[in-house]
Amino acid sequence: MLGSALGVAIFVLLRPSGIEELYGKPPPDIDARIEVLIKSYPEWINKRDGNSLVLKDGTQFSISDGREDKTFDELLEHPDIDDMFYFAYPAESEPKQAPKNFDPGRVRFQPLFDTMYGDCTRNEVTKNLRTIAWLPRHAGGRVPITTVNEVDKHLEKVSRELDELDTSFVKYLNRISGTYNCRAIAGSNVRSMHSYAAAIDIKSKHSNYRRWTLTKDEPKWQNQIPIEIVRIFEKHGFIWGGY
């Protein structure tokens, strides 16, 4: 999935042992983070006005809903804008077993993404789709991807670099598992980035999604994807769901 270069931070209210952690408190530097958000999407976001994010078309979204007592499920299902900064994406770090509920990039304020990429349930996404060649040197086929925020151009750059890797990497890449799919994130009612055609799943045969293997209600981390592949995606602005 494509992500902007946003620095994000955890904001968790720690609770006594046995009581679920609560979420929603914005980080101390939220003002700086909102400025980065605005600069990351200059075609869509005009400015900040107090507690409101003002879009180019005049639409206003509240940055904070004032809640600091959300469960993790509530954080996923009903986030505000500052909730998107609840954990930092660990770019260039070594993959490993993550703490409970650590899932960077999964918390998204859906109305903002609907505005940019379109609502797939209203058939607003398909008009922005472009089909690109995927690993043409290795007969990877063609994949549909959104042109919004130049996601298609970023993915083409990824494809070109992956195509230059040693042939031992091809088995992870030459038959992807999907891009556009109007669906929710697994385990929630919130739209996946696939519903905006802004994400790609590489070969599922060699993938391990943490929700597929649970140990005492906590995901057990596994990975087969070479880190060289991850780094190429990150270089071009994508984030990986394997952290």
Residue frames as qw, qx, qy, qz and C-alpha x, y, z in Angstrom:
[[0.000, 0.889, 0.459, 0.000, 0.00, 0.00, 0.00],
 [0.402, 0.528, -0.040, 0.747, 1.23, 3.44, -0.70],
 [0.459, -0.759, -0.350, 0.301, 2.07, 5.62, 2.25],
 [0.206, 0.901, -0.114, 0.365, 3.35, 9.15, 2.54],
 [0.568, 0.212, -0.522, 0.599, 6.51, 9.92, 4.48],
 [0.447, -0.719, -0.037, -0.531, 4.64, 10.69, 7.65],
 [0.220, 0.231, -0.789, 0.525, 6.31, 10.34, 11.03],
 [0.656, -0.471, -0.329, -0.490, 3.87, 8.75, 13.44],
 [0.052, 0.353, -0.739, 0.572, 3.87, 7.97, 17.13],
 [0.403, -0.361, -0.840, 0.051, 2.14, 5.78, 19.67],
 [0.242, -0.347, 0.268, -0.865, -0.41, 7.39, 21.91],
 [0.629, -0.277, -0.719, -0.100, -1.60, 4.81, 24.36],
 [0.445, -0.605, 0.298, -0.589, -3.04, 5.33, 27.81],
 [0.392, 0.167, -0.886, 0.184, -1.50, 2.60, 29.89],
 [0.708, -0.443, -0.109, -0.539, -3.91, 0.80, 32.16],
 [0.505, -0.472, 0.674, -0.260, -3.39, -1.43, 35.20],
 [0.030, 0.209, -0.956, -0.204, -2.57, -5.06, 34.46],
 [0.181, 0.338, 0.918, -0.102, -5.55, -6.98, 33.12],
 [0.296, 0.762, 0.353, -0.455, -7.31, -3.88, 31.77],
 [0.658, 0.509, 0.382, 0.402, -7.28, -3.19, 28.05],
 [0.340, -0.250, 0.101, 0.901, -5.04, -0.40, 26.87],
 [0.285, 0.831, 0.424, -0.221, -6.81, 2.70, 25.62],
 [0.492, 0.111, 0.380, 0.776, -5.94, 4.77, 22.57],
 [0.158, 0.839, 0.468, 0.230, -6.65, 8.20, 21.12],
 [0.316, -0.850, 0.003, 0.420, -4.34, 10.66, 22.80],
 [0.610, 0.771, -0.065, 0.172, -2.54, 12.67, 20.09],
 [0.768, -0.033, -0.150, 0.622, 1.27, 12.83, 20.18],
 [0.289, -0.716, -0.150, 0.618, 2.85, 15.99, 21.62],
 [0.136, -0.376, 0.422, 0.814, 4.05, 17.04, 18.15],
 [0.453, 0.523, 0.722, 0.001, 0.72, 16.55, 16.42],
 [0.241, 0.873, 0.044, -0.421, 0.88, 20.09, 14.94],
 [0.049, -0.596, 0.664, 0.449, 4.07, 19.21, 13.07],
 [0.352, 0.071, 0.920, 0.156, 2.59, 15.92, 11.92],
 [0.418, 0.716, 0.507, -0.233, -0.51, 17.61, 10.53],
 [0.159, 0.823, -0.282, -0.467, 1.74, 19.97, 8.58],
 [0.192, -0.315, 0.864, 0.344, 3.52, 16.96, 7.07],
 [0.420, 0.416, 0.804, -0.061, 0.14, 15.47, 6.16],
 [0.337, 0.840, 0.177, -0.386, -0.86, 18.69, 4.38],
 [0.063, 0.716, -0.549, -0.427, 2.44, 18.81, 2.46],
 [0.359, -0.110, 0.910, 0.176, 2.10, 15.15, 1.51],
 [0.297, 0.526, 0.778, 0.171, -1.21, 15.71, -0.30],
 [0.067, -0.348, 0.010, 0.935, -1.00, 19.24, -1.74],
 [0.184, -0.140, -0.636, -0.736, -3.53, 18.50, -4.48],
 [0.428, -0.482, -0.742, -0.184, -6.17, 17.58, -1.92],
 [0.468, -0.660, -0.446, 0.382, -5.53, 19.41, 1.37],
 [0.183, 0.847, 0.092, 0.490, -5.59, 23.18, 1.56],
 [0.074, 0.536, -0.463, 0.702, -4.78, 24.04, 5.15],
 [0.388, -0.367, -0.773, 0.343, -5.47, 23.56, 8.82],
 [0.221, -0.551, -0.047, -0.803, -7.99, 25.77, 10.55],
 [0.542, -0.452, 0.427, -0.566, -7.91, 25.11, 14.29],
 [0.560, -0.140, 0.801, -0.162, -9.18, 21.58, 14.82],
 [0.765, 0.522, 0.293, -0.239, -10.21, 21.25, 11.19],
 [0.420, -0.181, 0.643, 0.614, -8.41, 19.97, 8.13],
 [0.461, 0.675, 0.143, -0.557, -9.67, 22.00, 5.18],
 [0.655, 0.152, 0.628, 0.392, -9.64, 20.35, 1.76],
 [0.161, -0.080, 0.404, 0.897, -9.30, 22.11, -1.58],
 [0.173, -0.444, -0.683, -0.553, -13.02, 21.72, -2.24],
 [0.314, -0.492, 0.127, -0.802, -13.90, 23.34, 1.09],
 [0.828, -0.332, -0.436, -0.121, -14.73, 20.10, 2.91],
 [0.110, -0.653, 0.554, -0.505, -13.64, 20.17, 6.55],
 [0.820, -0.184, -0.542, 0.028, -12.72, 17.20, 8.73],
 [0.525, -0.802, 0.206, -0.199, -12.13, 17.37, 12.47],
 [0.395, 0.553, -0.699, 0.222, -8.56, 16.48, 13.35],
 [0.101, 0.074, -0.880, 0.458, -9.49, 15.26, 16.82],
 [0.497, -0.481, -0.564, -0.451, -12.78, 13.89, 18.10],
 [0.332, -0.639, 0.327, -0.612, -11.66, 14.55, 21.67],
 [0.943, -0.273, -0.023, -0.190, -11.63, 10.90, 22.66],
 [0.158, 0.636, -0.731, 0.190, -8.66, 9.39, 24.46],
 [0.548, -0.206, 0.709, -0.393, -10.44, 6.28, 25.73],
 [0.780, 0.336, -0.293, -0.439, -10.77, 4.13, 22.61],
 [0.837, -0.178, 0.513, 0.067, -10.25, 0.40, 22.62],
 [0.258, -0.328, 0.680, 0.603, -8.06, -0.91, 19.81],
 [0.287, 0.446, 0.810, 0.252, -11.15, -2.06, 17.90],
 [0.101, 0.899, 0.350, -0.243, -12.66, 1.41, 18.25],
 [0.206, -0.670, 0.366, 0.612, -9.40, 2.92, 17.05],
 [0.273, -0.018, 0.805, 0.527, -9.63, 0.82, 13.89],
 [0.150, 0.580, 0.782, 0.172, -13.34, 1.26, 13.28],
 [0.029, -0.935, -0.340, -0.097, -13.83, 4.90, 14.32],
 [0.599, -0.199, -0.040, 0.775, -10.54, 6.80, 14.03],
 [0.137, 0.956, 0.095, -0.241, -10.15, 10.52, 13.76],
 [0.584, 0.757, -0.233, 0.178, -7.32, 12.11, 11.80],
 [0.083, -0.751, 0.601, -0.262, -4.80, 12.21, 14.62],
 [0.862, -0.212, 0.431, -0.165, -5.44, 8.52, 15.33],
 [0.846, 0.517, -0.118, 0.056, -3.62, 7.74, 12.08],
 [0.282, 0.720, -0.521, 0.361, -0.39, 8.58, 13.90],
 [0.789, -0.538, 0.137, -0.264, -0.74, 5.98, 16.63],
 [0.831, -0.299, 0.364, 0.295, 2.35, 3.92, 15.64],
 [0.096, 0.750, -0.469, -0.456, 5.40, 4.66, 13.55],
 [0.928, 0.368, -0.052, -0.041, 6.00, 2.63, 10.42],
 [0.635, -0.606, 0.389, 0.279, 9.42, 1.03, 11.05],
 [0.682, 0.717, -0.143, -0.036, 10.98, 1.75, 7.67],
 [0.496, 0.628, -0.560, 0.215, 14.30, -0.01, 7.03],
 [0.470, -0.504, 0.620, -0.375, 14.14, -1.87, 10.33],
 [0.156, 0.173, -0.968, -0.094, 14.61, -5.61, 10.69],
 [0.692, -0.260, -0.342, -0.580, 11.29, -7.53, 10.61],
 [0.169, 0.100, -0.886, 0.420, 10.44, -9.33, 13.84],
 [0.270, -0.560, -0.782, 0.041, 7.57, -10.31, 16.11],
 [0.042, -0.490, -0.025, -0.870, 5.67, -7.09, 16.76],
 [0.120, 0.053, 0.674, -0.727, 4.01, -6.02, 20.01],
 [0.155, 0.534, 0.828, -0.078, 0.32, -6.69, 20.38],
 [0.224, 0.863, 0.398, -0.214, -1.84, -4.36, 18.24],
 [0.181, -0.607, 0.376, 0.676, 1.19, -3.02, 16.38],
 [0.554, 0.451, 0.648, 0.263, -0.10, -2.61, 12.84],
 [0.093, -0.532, 0.099, 0.836, 1.26, 0.61, 11.28],
 [0.131, 0.123, -0.569, -0.802, -0.74, 1.97, 8.37],
 [0.112, -0.368, -0.914, -0.130, -3.91, 0.10, 9.26],
 [0.034, -0.691, -0.521, 0.500, -5.60, 3.01, 11.07],
 [0.188, 0.151, 0.407, 0.881, -6.97, 5.36, 8.43],
 [0.269, 0.458, 0.366, -0.764, -9.53, 8.15, 8.48],
 [0.461, 0.325, 0.781, 0.269, -11.75, 6.76, 5.73],
 [0.300, 0.872, 0.341, -0.183, -13.54, 9.97, 4.63],
 [0.068, -0.797, 0.389, 0.457, -10.19, 11.51, 3.65],
 [0.311, -0.206, 0.841, 0.392, -9.21, 8.47, 1.59],
 [0.416, 0.578, 0.702, -0.005, -12.68, 8.28, 0.03],
 [0.186, 0.906, 0.054, -0.376, -12.30, 11.90, -1.04],
 [0.082, -0.663, 0.597, 0.444, -8.95, 11.28, -2.70],
 [0.127, -0.187, 0.924, 0.307, -9.31, 7.81, -4.20],
 [0.550, -0.068, -0.431, -0.712, -13.09, 7.47, -4.46],
 [0.625, -0.120, 0.594, -0.492, -15.73, 5.27, -2.87],
 [0.050, 0.168, -0.916, -0.360, -15.56, 1.85, -4.50],
 [0.233, 0.394, 0.854, -0.248, -19.13, 1.03, -3.46],
 [0.357, 0.768, 0.226, -0.481, -20.23, 3.91, -5.70],
 [0.782, 0.394, 0.328, 0.356, -17.97, 2.82, -8.56],
 [0.053, 0.992, -0.089, -0.065, -15.78, 5.91, -8.11],
 [0.543, -0.588, 0.517, 0.303, -12.45, 4.07, -8.12],
 [0.755, 0.223, 0.547, 0.285, -12.48, 2.31, -11.47],
 [0.415, 0.896, 0.133, 0.089, -12.40, 5.54, -13.49],
 [0.107, -0.905, 0.412, 0.015, -8.93, 6.21, -12.09],
 [0.850, -0.214, 0.457, 0.149, -7.50, 2.76, -12.83],
 [0.430, 0.732, -0.476, -0.231, -4.57, 2.25, -15.14],
 [0.988, -0.054, 0.129, 0.058, -3.15, -1.12, -16.14],
 [0.039, 0.839, -0.536, -0.085, 0.63, -1.37, -15.96],
 [0.804, 0.282, -0.521, 0.055, 3.14, -4.06, -16.91],
 [0.658, -0.653, 0.332, -0.172, 4.39, -6.06, -13.93],
 [0.542, -0.448, 0.672, 0.233, 7.88, -7.58, -14.17],
 [0.722, 0.586, -0.092, -0.356, 7.75, -7.70, -17.98],
 [0.249, 0.594, -0.762, -0.064, 11.15, -9.43, -18.21],
 [0.086, -0.110, 0.964, -0.225, 9.71, -12.31, -16.24],
 [0.333, -0.287, -0.729, -0.524, 6.22, -12.47, -17.77],
 [0.031, -0.169, -0.700, 0.693, 4.57, -11.05, -14.69],
 [0.061, 0.644, 0.746, 0.158, 1.49, -9.93, -16.58],
 [0.004, 0.443, 0.092, 0.892, -0.41, -6.68, -16.11],
 [0.267, -0.454, -0.721, 0.450, -2.03, -5.19, -13.02],
 [0.061, -0.790, -0.332, -0.512, -4.64, -2.45, -12.48],
 [0.465, -0.342, -0.394, 0.715, -3.64, 0.33, -10.10],
 [0.039, 0.919, 0.359, -0.155, -4.93, 3.82, -9.32],
 [0.493, 0.505, 0.050, 0.706, -3.46, 6.92, -10.92],
 [0.336, -0.901, -0.111, -0.250, -4.46, 9.05, -7.92],
 [0.464, -0.819, 0.331, 0.072, -1.42, 10.51, -6.13],
 [0.450, 0.664, -0.583, -0.128, 0.67, 8.89, -8.89],
 [0.750, -0.306, 0.564, -0.157, 0.47, 5.48, -7.25],
 [0.900, 0.411, 0.148, 0.013, 0.73, 3.90, -10.72],
 [0.441, 0.792, -0.355, 0.228, 4.01, 5.67, -11.45],
 [0.361, -0.637, 0.624, -0.272, 5.48, 4.64, -8.12],
 [0.872, -0.048, 0.469, -0.133, 4.49, 1.02, -8.73],
 [0.781, 0.615, -0.081, 0.078, 6.05, 1.09, -12.20],
 [0.122, 0.780, -0.555, 0.260, 9.35, 2.16, -10.62],
 [0.650, -0.371, 0.613, -0.252, 9.05, -0.71, -8.14],
 [0.921, 0.292, 0.239, -0.092, 8.38, -3.15, -10.97],
 [0.574, 0.746, -0.309, 0.133, 11.42, -2.00, -12.94],
 [0.108, -0.676, 0.669, -0.290, 13.74, -2.46, -9.97],
 [0.776, -0.163, 0.553, -0.256, 12.29, -5.81, -9.00],
 [0.867, 0.490, 0.018, -0.088, 12.71, -6.97, -12.59],
 [0.394, 0.741, -0.505, 0.202, 16.47, -6.41, -12.22],
 [0.587, -0.533, 0.552, -0.257, 16.82, -8.66, -9.16],
 [0.030, -0.301, 0.944, 0.132, 18.39, -12.09, -9.36],
 [0.566, -0.083, -0.613, -0.545, 16.06, -14.74, -10.78],
 [0.322, -0.144, -0.872, 0.340, 15.87, -16.38, -7.35],
 [0.145, 0.218, 0.423, -0.868, 13.48, -13.60, -6.31],
 [0.345, -0.017, -0.516, -0.784, 11.04, -14.14, -9.18],
 [0.350, -0.290, -0.889, -0.052, 9.08, -16.89, -7.40],
 [0.125, -0.456, -0.584, 0.660, 7.87, -14.29, -4.87],
 [0.079, 0.490, 0.003, -0.868, 6.76, -11.80, -7.50],
 [0.024, 0.094, -0.687, -0.721, 5.77, -13.13, -10.89],
 [0.304, -0.464, -0.723, -0.412, 2.15, -13.94, -10.07],
 [0.105, -0.198, 0.404, -0.887, 0.64, -11.35, -7.78],
 [0.059, -0.363, -0.908, 0.200, -2.39, -12.05, -5.61],
 [0.032, 0.794, 0.592, 0.133, -4.27, -8.83, -6.29],
 [0.190, 0.110, -0.071, 0.973, -4.49, -5.05, -6.43],
 [0.385, -0.156, -0.010, -0.910, -7.98, -3.57, -6.76],
 [0.361, -0.316, -0.877, -0.028, -10.64, -5.26, -4.65],
 [0.340, -0.506, 0.004, -0.793, -13.57, -3.41, -3.10],
 [0.744, -0.328, -0.579, 0.065, -13.34, -5.00, 0.34],
 [0.451, -0.851, 0.130, -0.235, -12.78, -4.27, 4.01],
 [0.116, 0.580, -0.756, 0.278, -9.62, -4.91, 6.00],
 [0.635, -0.123, -0.763, 0.002, -9.61, -8.41, 7.43],
 [0.420, -0.344, -0.683, 0.489, -11.32, -8.45, 10.81],
 [0.012, -0.403, -0.263, 0.877, -12.96, -5.03, 10.45],
 [0.395, 0.732, 0.553, -0.046, -15.55, -3.01, 8.57],
 [0.036, -0.835, 0.182, 0.517, -13.03, -0.41, 7.40],
 [0.769, 0.634, -0.039, -0.068, -12.03, -0.28, 3.76],
 [0.793, -0.216, 0.298, 0.485, -8.75, -1.84, 2.75],
 [0.020, -0.661, 0.344, 0.667, -6.30, 0.12, 0.61],
 [0.263, 0.087, 0.862, 0.425, -7.13, -2.49, -2.01],
 [0.228, 0.720, 0.644, -0.120, -10.57, -0.89, -2.23],
 [0.097, 0.897, -0.056, -0.427, -8.79, 2.25, -3.47],
 [0.854, 0.465, 0.033, 0.230, -6.56, 0.29, -5.87],
 [0.067, 0.886, -0.379, 0.258, -3.57, 1.67, -3.98],
 [0.561, -0.501, 0.649, -0.116, -2.15, -1.62, -2.68],
 [0.702, 0.374, -0.562, -0.226, -0.65, -4.78, -4.12],
 [0.803, -0.369, 0.447, -0.137, -0.41, -8.28, -2.68],
 [0.298, 0.539, -0.754, -0.228, 2.52, -10.21, -4.05],
 [0.610, 0.046, -0.757, -0.228, 2.39, -13.98, -4.35],
 [0.663, -0.500, 0.176, -0.529, 0.24, -15.25, -1.46],
 [0.944, 0.016, -0.323, 0.071, 1.89, -18.69, -1.59],
 [0.635, 0.134, -0.383, 0.657, 4.93, -17.10, 0.02],
 [0.143, -0.540, 0.123, -0.820, 3.11, -14.58, 2.21],
 [0.416, -0.354, -0.770, 0.330, 2.17, -14.74, 5.87],
 [0.231, -0.617, -0.076, -0.748, -0.45, -12.31, 7.14],
 [0.031, 0.243, -0.743, 0.622, -0.29, -12.12, 10.93],
 [0.628, -0.059, 0.262, -0.731, -4.02, -12.57, 11.35],
 [0.782, 0.168, -0.519, -0.301, -3.79, -15.98, 9.66],
 [0.687, -0.033, -0.654, 0.315, -1.93, -17.45, 12.67],
 [0.362, -0.712, 0.134, -0.586, -3.13, -16.47, 16.13],
 [0.568, -0.038, -0.724, 0.390, -1.63, -17.60, 19.43],
 [0.264, -0.525, -0.600, 0.543, -3.78, -16.75, 22.44],
 [0.183, 0.898, 0.389, -0.093, -5.53, -14.05, 20.40],
 [0.123, -0.829, 0.300, 0.456, -2.19, -12.51, 19.41],
 [0.762, 0.613, -0.178, -0.104, -0.73, -12.75, 15.90],
 [0.778, -0.353, 0.384, 0.350, 2.28, -15.01, 15.50],
 [0.259, 0.828, -0.304, -0.395, 4.76, -13.32, 13.18],
 [0.773, 0.018, 0.544, 0.326, 6.09, -15.26, 10.22],
 [0.315, 0.824, -0.176, -0.437, 7.78, -14.14, 7.04],
 [0.812, 0.103, 0.465, 0.338, 9.08, -15.62, 3.80],
 [0.441, 0.874, 0.129, 0.157, 9.46, -12.42, 1.76],
 [0.699, 0.042, -0.079, 0.709, 13.12, -11.44, 1.20],
 [0.215, -0.763, -0.227, 0.567, 13.96, -8.09, 2.74],
 [0.269, -0.146, 0.449, 0.840, 15.45, -6.93, -0.58],
 [0.009, -0.522, -0.704, -0.482, 11.93, -6.88, -2.01],
 [0.283, -0.800, -0.473, 0.236, 10.58, -4.92, 0.94],
 [0.359, -0.522, 0.065, 0.771, 13.31, -2.30, 0.65],
 [0.170, 0.149, 0.559, 0.798, 12.52, -1.62, -3.01],
 [0.164, -0.709, -0.634, -0.261, 8.85, -1.03, -2.20],
 [0.389, -0.758, -0.285, 0.439, 9.78, 1.26, 0.72],
 [0.395, -0.190, 0.265, 0.859, 12.18, 3.22, -1.49],
 [0.027, -0.266, -0.526, -0.807, 9.25, 4.23, -3.67],
 [0.319, -0.222, 0.148, -0.909, 6.85, 5.22, -0.89],
 [0.745, -0.241, -0.499, -0.370, 5.05, 1.96, -0.16],
 [0.386, -0.476, 0.645, -0.457, 4.63, 0.42, 3.26],
 [0.453, 0.116, -0.876, -0.116, 4.73, -3.30, 3.96],
 [0.728, -0.424, -0.057, -0.535, 2.09, -5.20, 5.89],
 [0.845, 0.030, -0.508, 0.164, 4.69, -7.68, 7.14],
 [0.158, 0.399, -0.539, 0.724, 5.97, -5.61, 10.05]]
